């Protein structure tokens, strides 16, 4: 039990340090922006690989709640939306992964399309959906700690990203944040944006392909049968 808690805590701690404006400034000043990014990616990748390895090898015999087939449907319902959110986030630009996880180029802050109308952090919320559905479906202590670490990291990162972008982007970020929202659909509910379904066709198509592939191969790489 201590292994999974320690591994999850280490990964979250290392991952969150990059979102500290002070830590980022110190690293950039000491190592340069590109080198500090490489160092950060190496550290977080190593911590994540270790976390996954521990999760796969630690016995799962303690449960917060017993396995219940009715709970499996939560993962089945959240995964399609999560896949669409990831696909849409990656399609926002050719450098979609960098943009979705780190920051937005200053010249493109006003380019709000697709899933960006739903939330300005589509990848982070996709991770929350994925982790939340799987955490409830599993119920064992190890899985709750494992998937819970993804929820904590992704959810807190949305606020830290907003804080950092507000400090760096100034007025440009203020306008961008005004017409978008952190929480999904909130800007649309408040009337500050509108959902254009035509912009979601490609993300929905690609996300559906990803979901079908993940479902088909799920037993092979996790040992768990989806249907």
Secondary structure, DSSP 8 states (H G I E B T S, - for coil): -HHHHHHHHHHHHHHHHTT-HHHHHHHHHHH-HHHHHHHHHHHHHHHHHHHHHHHHHS----BSS---HHHHHHHHHHHHHHHHHHHHHHTTSTTHHHHHHT---GGGTT---GGGGT-S-HHHHHHHHHHHHHHHHH-BHHHHHHHHHHHHHHHHHHHHHHHHHHHHHTHHHHHHHHHS-SSTTHHHHTTS----GGGGHHHHHHHHHHHHHHHHTHHHHHS----
